[in-house]
Amino acid sequence: MLGEVEALVDGQRLEIGHARQRCVLASLLVDVNRPVSVDQLIDRVWADEPPRQVRNALAGYLSRLRQLLGDPGDVQINRGPAGYTLTADALSVDLHLFRQLVGQARASADPHEATTLYQRALELWRGEPFAVIDTPWVNEVRNALEAERLSVALDRNDAALRAGRHTELLDDLVSALQTHPLDERLAAQLMLAQYRSGRQADALETYRQMRDRLIDELGIEPSPPLRKVHQQLLESDGAEVVSASTAALSPTPKHRATSTNLPRRTSRFIGREQEVQAVNTALDQGPLVTLTGVGGVGKTALAREVAERSQHRFADGVWFCEFAPLGDGTAVGHTVASTLLLHEKQGLGIEGTVVDFLRARELLLVFDNCEHVLDESAELVDRIARECPHVSVMATSREALGVSGERIVPVPPLPHEDAAELFAERARACRPDFDLDNEPVGAVAEICRRLDGIPLAIELAAARMRMMSSLDVARRLDRLRLLSGGARGVHPRQQSVAATIDWSYRLLAEDEQTLFARLSVFAGGFDLEAAHGVCADADATEDDTLELLAGLVDKSMVVMRGGTGATRYDVLETLRAYGRDRLCENDIHDQYAARHATHFTELVERAAAGIRGADEQAWIERMAPKARTALTMPDYDNVRTAFERAMAVGDDGLALRLVTSLPELVHLRIGYGSISWAERAVEHADPSHPLSAAAVGVAARGTWVLGEFSHARSLAALAQGRVPEPGTSYAAYPADVLADLGLHEGDAETALAHYYGEAVQARREGDDPFRLLWILYNLTICHDALGTPEAGLPAAQEAMQVAEATANPTARSMARCALGRVLKESDPDGALSLFDEAAQLAEPVQNNWLLGIAWTEAAAVRAVHGEPAATAKTFIDVLDLWDSGVPGAGILQSITLRYAIPLLVRLGADEEAAALQRSVDGDGMAGKEALSYARASLQRFC
C-alpha cells in the first residue's frame, strides 16, 4: 500500500483490476482484521455519488477479489454482522509492518538500533500511496500517510544524529529541506549535521536562509527551538551542540515535567482517533480551537489527550487551566496566572500580566469548562490570540466562545464499539472478573445505545457493576438516579449525569429552558415545523422557535443532524429523560404528549393525501427520504410514539386515523413492521367506528403480504361485510384481501368476479380514482392468472385514462404495469416499453414495490424474447432488489423464480430449472436458499 496498491503471491504480482476494485481492497487492508461496514465501503469507494445498484457493484468487486485471492487460506474476505473483514497476517501488509517497525524504533533506547529500524520502515515506501485512485477517503488517507512518513523521517534523522551519523545524513537533509522549505525541525537537523561535519559556515547560512523564508512567506520569526540551535552554534563547541540541540528539538522527560501541569492520567484513553486528528489539524490552522459538546461527552478527556500528545510541539510546554470551580468570570485571569505561577505586575492588571508573560512564549493553554464564564474567557482568549503570536489556546465549552478566528471541533458521542470498550474497561476497574464476551448478548450494547455513547454516563453505569448485572443496569437506565456516584474529588456536577445536565440547564435562559423541556416529548428527532407545532406558545412565530432552537444547539443541549433534506434536530436520551422530569414536575407532560400525538397523526394524514397527487415525489422526499440505498422514515419513532400514546389513553379515534393513513406511505415503501399497530387498534376500537373497517383491511393486507394467509383471512372476516369510508387507502379493503387469498390459492374466477363487482361500484361512486385504478389493475392480474391476459385489455386501457388524469407517478406506473401485463404475449416490444416507463415513474417516488413488479414483468418477457445473457443479469438485479427488503418481497420472489425457469431452459440449464420448479411448487428449496440458488445459477451465464 505504500506506493501503488499491489498484491503479491510468492513474489508474483496479481492483477487486482481497475481503480474502484483497488479502492475496495485498499479499504479492507487499511482495517485489516477489523470489520468494515457496507456503508463505510460504499462511502470510501464512491463517496456521495454511488451508482443506482451500488450494493450489487460492491458485491461484484468483493466476489472478484475473493476469486483473485484463491481458495481460503491465510488471506480471506468474510462477511459478518459488522461488515466485511479481510483476515490476514497484518505484517504481510507493508503499511502495518511500517507502523510496527516505527513503534519498535521509538521504544528503543539505542540510537543505532532505532536508526536501523526507522530506515527499514522508510525503505518499505515505493512511491505515492494509491496513485491511480481518486476518492475523498483515499485522498485523506494518502495525505495522512505522507504526513506520517515525514514525521518518521524526522524521527529517523534525530536518531541518526544521536548515533553520530551526521555525514551520512547530509545529502538527504539538503534534499528534504528543498521539498519542505518551511519545516524548522528539518532546518535544525541540517544545521546540526553541517556543524558536526565541520561546516559551520554552511550551518549558519542554512539558518539565515530559513529565517528569510519564514519572514518572506509567513511573516514570522523562527521558533524558539530553532533560534536556540542557532545560538548554540554561535557559542558552543560541537559536543555541547549535540546535547543541547537534541533537547530543544525533542524535549527530554525532565524538560516536559517542568513545562506542563497536566494531571496524571489514571485510566486508559479509548477511541477518538478521528477527533484527536481533527483537533490537531485545527491547532495547525489557527491559535484558538474550541471543543464543544454536551456535558459528559468527554471534551476534557479529549483535550487532555491532545495536550499530552502535543507537548513536543511547544517549547514552553502545555498548561491546563480548570474553570469549573469558578463561581463567576472575575477569577478567570487569576486562575490562568496561578497556573503559570505569575504575580500581578503593577500597572498591568492580572490579564495584562498574563498577556505580557505570554508574548515571548511558545506554549499551549488548555481552558477547561468555559461555558459559565464565557464572556471573560472569550475576552482573555481574544487578547492572547491577537498579542501572543506563538501561543495556542484549546478551550472546552458547551458552546463556542465566539472569538474571531476560533475553530470549533464538535465532540460527538462515542461510537458503539468504543462505548462498549469503555464500559468494559471501567467495569473491570470495580469488578476484575468482568468479561464482555461472557455478558448476556446485547446487554452492554443496549446500555451504551440508551446512554447515547456519552462517556460520563457509561462510566457511571459501569460503576454499578459492583452490585448488579449488566441486564439489571439496562433495565434501570430510565432512572437518572442510577447514573450517579462518580469518583470522589471530582467536581460535584461530574458525580452524576443529572447533576451534569442540571449544570447546563441552569445556564440556559428561561425561555430556552421551557423549550428544552417540551422537546423531550419527541422520539428520534424532529424538524423545525414539528418543534414549533408541538412546543410553541400560541402567540409565538416559527422564527421565535427557530431562534430558541438555535440557542439550544449552540449550547449543546440539542443536536443538529445534517443531510440533504430538511434540517433535523435531536435531543440525546439522557437529556430527554431530564427534560421529561421537568415536564412532570410542572404537571404538563400529558399536555405536550397529546400535542405531539395529534401533530404526527395529522402529518401522516396530510402525507397520505399528498402522495396521491402530482406532488407525490416532494412528499416522499420529505417523509421517507432515501438514505444511500435504503428508504427511511425519519419520523418513524415519533409516529410510533404517537400511536402508543393514543392507545395508552384510549383515544381509539386517533389511533385508527393514524394506522389507516400508513399503507401507501409506509407499508408499500418501507415495510410492514407497523402492521401490529393496526391489529391492536382493531382489538380495542368499537367495530362501529367509521374507520374500523379500514383498519381491519390494513391489518389483513399486511399479514397477507407477509405470508400469514390463515391469519389474514381471519382478520378480513372481522369486517363482516363492512366497506371502508370513501377516500380510504386502496390497500385497506378487507374483501380485496379475501379475493387475493383466493387468487393465490388458484381461485382466479372468484377473485375476478369480486373485482368486476368492485369496479362497477367504484365507477358509480366516482370520487376515488385510486380505488378504481387499484381494481382495474387487479383485474389484469386475474385475467393473467386465468391464462387469458388479453381479456384484461379494456380494464388496462381504462386504467391508463384514470391514471393520466391524476398526474400521479405511482398511479401512472401502476397503469403501465397493468397494460404491459396484458400485452406481454401479443406485443412483447410494446409491453417492454410500458414496463420500462413504469420503472422510470416508480423509481423517483421510491415505490420499490412497483419498481420490482415492472422489472420482474420485463424480465419475464425478455426470458422468452430477449438475449439470454443480458436477461440473466436483469433477473439477478430483480432478485437483489427483493433481497434488499422491499415490502411484499416474499410473494414477488416466488413469481420472479417462476419467470426465471423458462430462461434457464433456454440457456440449457435444465437441472437448475427443474430444481427451481420444485421450489416454486413447494417441494424443494424455500426462501433465502431458493433465492441464492437462482442467483448462482443465473450468474454463470452473465
N, C-alpha and C positions, 0 to 999 in steps of 0.2 A: 504493500500500500504506500510505501514511502517512495513514490515515483508513480508511474502508470500502474493501474490495478492489474496484477498478474497472478495466475495460479499455476504452480508447477508441481508435477508428479515425477519423482526420481530425476529431477533436473530438466524434464521436458515441459515446455510451455504449452498450456492448454489454450484453446481458442474460446475465450469467455463469451464473445458475442458483442452486440452493439452497446452503445453508451448506457441505455437505460438498464439493460441486464447487468452491466458492470456496476451501475449505481446500486442495484439491489444487493449484489454480492458485497460491495463496499459497506453498505449499511449493516449487513449482518456481521461483517468482520470487525467493524468498529466496536460492536457489542458482542463479540464472540462469547459463546457460552451463556449469554443472557438473552431472554426473550425480547423480541421487537414486535410490537403490535402491528396489525394490518394497517391501522390508520397512520402509525408512525412511518411505516414503509411507504405508503402512498404519499404522505407529505414529503418525505425525503426524496422520492423519485420524481414526483410530478408537481409538488408544491400546490399552488392554488388553481392549477389547470389540469385536473385529472380527466382522462377520456371518459366517455359515457359508460363503457364496460370496464372500468378501471380494475375491479377486483379480478375479472377474468384475465386481463392482461398481466396483472401481478402473479396470479396463479400459473400462468404460462411461463413467465420468466423463472419462477421457483422450480417448476417442473423440469425445465431445460437445465437449470443449474444442478438439480439432483442427478439427472442423466449424465451430465458432464463429469460430476464427481464420482460416478460409477456406483458399484454395489456398496451397501452400508459397510463402513469401516471406521477409520479414525476420524473421518470428517463426514458429518451428516447434517442434513437440514430437516428438522422436525417441527411439527405444529402442535402447540399445546394451548391451554386456556388463555394464556397471556400473550400468545402470538407465535411467531416463527423464531426458532433458535438454531444457529449454526454451532454445532458441537465439534470442537477440535482442541488440540493442544494449543493453548494460547501462544506459546513461544514459537509455534510454527508460523505465526503472523508477525511480520517484521515490525509493525507498529508496537505490538505488545512486548516483543523482545527488546526493542529500543527503550521502552519505558522501564523494563526490569533492569537493564544494564545501567540506565541513568540512576535508578534508585540505589543500586549497589554502589555506584561511584559516589553518590552524595553521602552514603553512610560510611564510606571508607575514611579512616584517619591517615592513611598512607597516600601522599600526593602522587607518587609514582603509579601505584595501583589505580587510583582514581583517574589519572590521566589516560591510562590504558583502557579502562572501562568506558570512559567518555568517548574515546577515539573509536572503539569498536561500535558503540552506539551510532555515532555520526556516519560511520562507513556504511551503515545499512541504507542510507539515503541514496536513491538513484536519480533524483530529479524532482520536479514539481509534482506533488500528490494529485492524483485523479485528473491528469492534464486534459483528457478529452471529454470530461463530464462537466456540465454546467447547470447546476441547480442551486437554489438558495442555501439548502442544507450543506451540499458539497462545498460550496464557496466558503461557508462559515467554518466548516471543519478544516478546509485547506488553510485558511488564514490562521486558525488556531494552531495547526501543526507547524506552520512556518515560524510563528512566534515561539512555539515550544522548541523548535530546532535552534533558533538564535539564542534562546536562554541557555540551552545545553552547551552550545558552542562557547558562550561566555564563561560558563562554569568550568568547561574544559580548559580554557585559557588560564583561569585563576589557578587551577590545579597544576597545570604545566609550569606556570611561573613559580609556584611554590616548590616544584620539583627541580627548578633550575634549568628548564628547557627553553630559556628566553630566545636563544639564537634560532632554534627550530621554528619558533612561532612567528618570527618577524614578517616573513612574506605573507603568511595567512592573515596576520593582523592588518597589514597595509591594505590587502585586498578587501577584507571585511569592512574596514572603515570607509573605503570608497563606496561600498554598497550601502552602508548605513552611516552617512557622513555626520549625523547629529547624535549618534549614540555616545554619550560621555563615558560610559563604562569601557567601551572599546578603545576610546581615545586614551583613557588612563592606562589600560593594559598595554597598548602600543608604546606609550611614553616610558613605562617601566621596562619593557623589553628592550627598547632602544638604549635607555640609560645603562642597563646592566650589560649590554653588548658593547659598551664603550662609546656610544654615540649620543653624548649629552646634548650636543647642539641640535641634532635631529629631534630629540625628545622635546626640547624647548620650542622648536619650530612647530612640532605637532600641536602643542598646546596653543601657540599663537593662532594657527590656522583654525583650530577648533573654536577658539574664543571668537574669532572674526565671523565664522559661520553662524554661531549661536546668536550673535548680536545682529547680523545682517538679516537672517531668515526668521528668527523667533523674537528678536528684540529683548533677549535676556542675557545675563552674565552666566559664566559657567557655574555649576552647582558647587556647594562647599566641599564635597569629596574630591572633585577634580581640582579645585583650587588648592586643596591640601596636598595632593600629589605634586602639583607644580611647585609649591613652596618647598616641599621636601627635596625635590630635585635640585633646587637652588641652594639649599642649606646643608644637605646631608650627604654622607658617603653612600655607596651602593648598598651595603648591608643594611643600613638603617632604613633606606628607602623600601627595601623588600618588605620588612616587617610593618612599617607604618602604612604603606600604601595598601597592603592586604587588609589591614584593619579598617581602612577608610572605605574600601570597595565592598568588602564582605565582613560586616561587623562581627566581632567575636562575642561569645556569650557574655563576657564581662561588660562589653560595651552596651549590649542590648539590655542587660539587667539594670544599668544605670540610666537608660533612656526610655523607660516605659514604666507605667504603673498599672498595666493591665492585670486584672485579678487572675489568679491562677485558675485554670480550668479544672473542675473536679469531675466532669463527666465527658464522654465522647461526643464530639460534634457529628451529627448524622445528616447526610444528604446535602442539598443546597448548592451543589457544584455550579449549576447554571446561574444561580443568584450571586454566588461569590464572583464568578466571571463578569456578570453584569455590573456589579459594584466596582470591581477593579477597572473595567472599561470606562465607567463614568468618572472615576477618580483620575484616569488618564486624560479625560476630556475637559475637566474643569476643577476649580478649587472647592466646590461645595456639592456634596451628594447627600440627599435625604432619603432614608429608608422609611417608607410609610406602610401602614397596615394595621389591622385590627389588634386590639390588646391581646397579648398572649401568643401571637403568631410567630414570635421568635426574632423580632428585629434586633434586640440587644445581642442575642447569641450570634446572629449573622454578622453584626458589626464587630463584635469581638474577634470572630474568626478571621474576617478580612483584615482587621488591625494586626492580629498576630502574624498573618502571612505577609504583611506589608512592611514589617519593621525594617527590613534591609533597604527599602526604597527611600527612607527618610534619615538623613544624617543625624538629626537631633531627636529621633525617636518618635514614639506613639504615646499619646496621653489621653486617658479616659476620664471624662467628667460626668458624674452621675447627678442628674437634676431631679430625680423622683422625690427625694426627701424635702425639696424646697417648698415652703409654704406659699411663696409668691416670687415674682420675677426680679425683685430688687437684689436678690442674692446671687443672680447668675454670674455676674462679674467676679464676685468674691469667691465663688466656687471654682471658677477657672483659675483665678490667681492662686488659690490654695493648692490646686492640683499641680501647678507649675512652680510652687514654692516661692511665690513672689510676695513682696511687701509693697503696699501702695506708695508711689512716689509723690512727693509734694508737688501740687500744682497740676498733676495729670489726671487724678481720679483713678478709680480702680480699673475701669475699662481701658482708659488711656495707658495705664501701666502695663496691662496685658498686651495691648496692641504694640506698644513701644518695645517690649521684650521680644515679640514675635517677628518684628520686621526683619531681623537679621538671621532668623532661624529657618531651618528646613525640617518641618515635622508635620505629623497628622494629629489633629484633635478629634476625639470622639465625644460628641454631645449627646448623651443618652436621655431619653424621655423628655422631650421638649414641649409636649402638647399643652401643658398647663402653664408654661412660661414662654409662650410662643412669641409674643411681641419683643420681649427683652432678648431672647435667644436670637431672633432674626436680626435685631439691631446690632448685636455684637458680631454676629457672623458676617453681616454686610461690611462692617468696618474691617474685619480681618481679611475678607476677600479682596477689598479694594487697596488696603495698605500693606499687606504682608505677602509678597509675591511668591514665597516658597512654602507657604503654609496651606494645607488642605484640611477641610472640616468634613467629617462624616457625622450626620445627625440622625437620630431615630425619633420618630414622632407619629402620632395618629394622623396628622395632616401635614402638608408641606409648609415650610417656613415662609414661602412667598418672597424670597430674595432673588434679585436679578442674577442670572447665571446658574441658578440652582438646577441640579439634575436629580430627578425623582426616580427612585427604584422601588416600585411596589413589591412588598414581600408577600407572596401568596401562601396559603396553607400548604402543608406537606402533601406530596402525592401519596397514594395508598401504600406503596411498598415501603417508602421511608417512614411513614407514620407507624406502620406495623413494626418496623425495626426499632423505632424509638420506644414504642410501648414495651417491646420485649426487653430492650436494654434497661429501661427503668424498672420493669417488673423484677428482673433478676437482681437488681440492687437491693430489693427488700425481701425477695424470695429466691435464693440461689438456685433452687431446683426447677425454676420456671423454664419450660421448653416450648417454644412457639409451635413446633411440629406436633406436640402432643396435646395441644389445646383443642377443644371442640371445633369442628370445621366451621369457619366463618365467624366465630365469636369475636376474635380480635379485630378482624376486618370490619365487622358491624360497629364495634366501639369506635374505631378510627373514622368510619364514614359518618356516624352520627355526631361525632365531635368535630367534623369538618376539617380534619387534619390540623387542628390548632395544637401546637406543641405543649403549651401550658396545660390545656385540658387533658391531653393524652397523658402527660406525666402525672397529673393528679389522679386520673383514673387508674393508671398503672400502680400508683402507691396503694390503692385499695386491694391489690392482690395479696397484701399481707393477711387479710381476713376473709376474703371471698373469692369465688371462682370468676373466670372471665365471663361465663354465662350470666352470673348474678350481677356483675358490673354492667353488662349490656342491658339487662332488664331494668336497671335502676337509673339509667342515664337521663331520664326525663326530669330527674330531681337535681337541680343545680347544687343543692347542699352536698350531694355525694362528691362533687368536684371541689373539695376543699382539703386543707391540711398540708399546705406546702412546707418547704423546709424552713426551720427556724432561722431568723436572721435576715430573711429577705423582706422587702417592703411589704406591708400588710396587704396591699392590693394584689400582690402576686401569690398570696396564700390560698386564694380560691378564685374560681372562674367568675363567680357572681361579683366578688369584690373588684376584679379587673374590669368587668363590664360596667359596674356601677361607677367606677372612676371615670370612664369615658362618657357615660350617660350624663353625669353631673357637669361635664364640661360643655354640654350642648345648651343652646338657647331653649327657652321654654317651648316655643312652637316647634322646634326641632325634636324635642323630647316627645311631644304629643304625636307628631307624625311617625317617629320611630316606633313607638309603642303600637300604634294602629297597624303599621306594616307587618306586624308579627302574625296577622291573620292569613297572610299569603303562604302558599306552599310551592316551592320550586321556582320562584322568581315571578316577575311582573314587569309590565311596561308602564309608561307614564300615564296612559289613559286609565289603566286599572288602578294605579295608585291614587289618581285624582277621583275616579268614580267611587272607590270604596272608602277612602280615608279622609277626603277633604271636607271641610265645613261647607255649609250651603252657600255662603257668600264668597267663597274662595274661587279664584280663577285657576285655570290649568297652569298659567305662568307662575302663580303663587306656589303651587305644589312643586313645580319644577325647581324653583329657587330653593325651597326647603330640602328637596331631594338632593340637589347638587351639594348643599352644605353637609348632608349626611354622608355622601360619597367622599367629599373632601376629608371628612373626619374619620373615615374608615369604618363607619357604622353600617354602611350599605355598600355592596359590591356592584360595580357596573360590569355587565357581561358584554363583550364585543361580538361583532357579527355583521353580516351584510344587510340584514333586515333592520327592523325597528330596534332601538336600543332597549335592552332589558336590564333589570336590576335584581339583586338578591340580598337576602339577609341570612347570614350564617346561622346554623341551627342553634348554637349556644346563645347567640344574641337574640334569636327568635324566642327562645324559651324565656329569657329575661324580659323581653317585651310583652309576652303573654302574661307574665306575672304582674306587670304594671297595669295591664288592662283589667285583670281580675281584681287587683287591689281597688281599682276605681269602679268596679262593678259594671263595666261596659264591654266586656269581651263578647257576650252574646249579641250585643247590638251590632258590632262590626263584623262578627262572623256571619250574621244574617245578611248584612250588606254585601259581603264577599260572595255568599252563595247566590244571591239574586243577580249580582253583576255578571258572574260567569255563566249562569244559566241563560241570561239574556244575550250574552255574547255568542254562545253556541247556537242559540236560535237564529240570531242575525246571520251568522256564518252559514248555517244550513240553508237559509233562504238565499243568501248571496251566491253560493256556489251553483245555484240552479239558473243563474242569469249569465249575461255576457261578461260579467266581472269575475267569473269563476277563478281564473288564474291569480288575480290580486288577492282574493280571499284565501286561496290555498297558500300563497306565499306568506300571508300574514299569520294564518292559524297553524299551518303544518309545513313549514319550510323544509327544504331538502338539506340535510347536513351531510355533505360529501356524497355518500352513496345510499343513505337511508333516510326515510321520511321520519320526521319527528313532530311532536306537538308540544311546544314549549310550555303551554298552559295545562298539560295533561294533569299534573298534580293538583293544580287549582281546581280543575273541573272535578277530579275525584273527591277533593275535599268538600266542594260544594254539594256533591251528591251525598256524601256521608253526613254532612250537616243536615240536609233535608230529611234524610232517613232518621237521624237521631232525634229530631224534634217533631217527627210525624207530619212533615209537610209533604204529603203524597203528591199534591199537585205540582210542586216544584220539581220533585224527583221524576215524575212522569214527563214533564216538559223537557227535562234535560236528556233523559235516555232516548226519547223519541226523536231527538234532534241529532243524534250521533251517527246513524248509519252511513250516510253519504260522506260526511266529513271525516269520521274516524274509522269505522269498520271497513269500508271498502278501500281505504287508502293505507291505514296504519296497522290495523289488526283488530282482532275480536277479543282482546283481553278484558274489555269492559262489558262483555255480554252478561256477566253475572250481575251487573247492576240492574239490567232490565228484569232479570228473573226476580231479584229481591224486591224491586218496585212493584212487580205484578203480585207477588205474595202478600204485600202489605196494603195495596191500594184497593179501594172499593171497585168491584167489577163494573159498576155502572158509570164510573168516571169516564168522561168523553175521550180521554187519552188511553184508557185501559187496553182497548183492542189493539191499538198501535204498539203499545209496549209489549203485548203478547207476541205480535208479529215480529218485533225487533229481536226478542229473546229466541223465538223459534227459528228465525232466519239465521242467527248466529250459530246456534247449535247444529243446524243442518250443514252450514258451511264447514264447521269443524268436524263433521263426520259422525256426530252423535244423533243418528237418524231416529232411533226409537224415542229419545228424549225430545227431539224436535217435534215429532208427531204428537207427543203428549202435551207439549206446550201449546201448539197450534190449536189443539182441541179445546183449550181453556176459553178461547174466544166465543165458542158456541154460536157460530154463525154471525157474530157481530162484525161490522165493517168499520175500519178506521175513518176518522173525520177527513173531509176533503183537504188536500194540501199536505197530507202526511207523506213521509218518505215513501218512495215507490218500493223500498225494500222492507216495508213494515206491514205487509198484509198477510195475516195468518193463513188464509185459504190458498194463497200463492205457494206457501211452503208445503202444504199438503199436496198440491199439484206437482211441485218439483220433486217431492219424495216419490210420488207415483211414477214420474218420468224416469227417475234414477233407477227405479225397480223394474222398468220395462213397460209400464202402462202409459205409453205416449198418447193413446186415444183419449183417456180421461183427462190428462193434462191439456190436450188440445181443446177439448170441449170446454174446460174451465176458462182458458184464456180467450176463446171466442166469445163466451158469455160476458167476461170482464171487459172485453173490447167494446161490446155493444153498450155496456153501462158507462164506460169511460167517455164514449162519444156522446152519449145522452147528456151526461153532466157537463162535459166540455170545458171545464175550468182548470184542468190539471194536465198540461201537455206531457209532463214527465211520466205520470201514471200511464197514459195512453202509449207513450213510447216504450215503456218497460213491457207492457202487454204485447205490443206488436213484435218487439224483439224476441220475446219468449215464444211467440207463435212460430217464428222461423226456426227456433231450436226444436220445437215439437215436430214440425214437418221434416226437418233434417233427421231426427231420430226415427221417423217412420220410413225413411229412405226415399222420400219424395220432396227434396228441398225446393224444387221449382214451384211447388204448390204454395210456398210462402211468399211468392213474388208480390202479390197485392199488399200483404202486410208490410214487407220491406219497403216498397215504394211509398206507402203511406207514412212509414217511419221516417223516411228521408224528408218528406214535406213537413211533418211535425217538428223534426229536429232543426231544420234550417230556420224555421220561424222563431225558435228560441235564441239563436245566435250563441248557444252554449256549447263549449268544446266537448264536454262529456256526452251530451245528447247527440251531437253530430258524429262523434266517434262511434257511439253505440249503433246509430242508424247505418253507418257504413259497414260495421261488422255484420249487421243483420242482412243487408243487401249482398255483401260479399259471400256470406254463407249460402244464400240462395243461388248465386251464380257460379260457385266454385267448380261445378261439374260441366255446366253448359258453356260458360265463358271464363275459363281459368285466368286469362290475362286480365280481363275486367275485374275479376274477384281480387287478384293480387294488387291491382291498383287501388281498389277500395280498402283493402286491409292495410296497405302502406299509408294511405290517408288517415285511416283510423288511428294508427300508431302515432303519426305525427300530431294529431289532435290530442291524444291522451297523454303523451309524454310531458308537455309543458305544464299541465294541470295535475301532474303526479298521480294520475289514475293508473297505477300499475296493474290493477285487475284487468282493465280494458286493454292496456298495452300488451299484457301477456296473452289475452284472447286473440288480439289481432296478429301477434307474432305466431301463435300456435296455428291459427287457421291458415295463415300464409305458408307456414312450413308444411302443413298438410297438403296444400296444393302443389308446392314445389316437390314434395316427396314423390308425386306421381308424374309431374310435368317438367320439373326443373333439373338443373345439373346436379348430380348426386352429391359430389364432394362439397360443393357450396351449401347445399341443403343440409348436409350433416352438421356443418358449422352453425347454421341457423338453429337447428334443433338443440344443439349444445347451449346456445345463448338463451333459448327459452327455458331449458331445464335449470340453468343457473339462476334465471330470474325467479322461477318457482322456489328454488332452494334458498333464495335470499330472504324469505319470509313474507312474500306477497300475500295479502289476505286471500283466503279461498284457494290456496295453492294445492291443498290435498286432492280435491276433486279434479282440478285442472291438470295436475301432474298425470293422473291416470289417463285423461283424454290425450295428453301430449304423447305418452308412451304408446297408446293405441295408434296414433297417427304416424309414429316413427317406424312401426312394423313394416309397412309397405316399402319404405325407403331401404331398410336393411335387406329386404328380399331383393330389391333392385340391385343392391351392392353385392349380392351373393352371400350375405351373412345369414344363411338360413337357420343355423343353430341359435344365434343370438336372437333372431326374430321369433323363433319358437319359444325361447325362454321368456321373452317379454310378453308373448301372447299368454303364456301360463300365468304370468304375474298379473296381467290385466284381468284374466278370468278368475283370479283369486286362488289359484292353485300353486303359485310359486312365490317369488320374492315379493316383499312389500316395502313400502315407504322408502327410506333413505337407501336401502340396499338395492332396490329396483332402479332408483334414480342414478346411483353410482354405476350400476351395471350398464344402463343405457348410455350414460355419458362415455364410459370407457369403450363401449362397442362402437359408438359413432366417432370417437376421437381417432380411431385407426384409419379412418378414411378422409380426414381433414388434410 
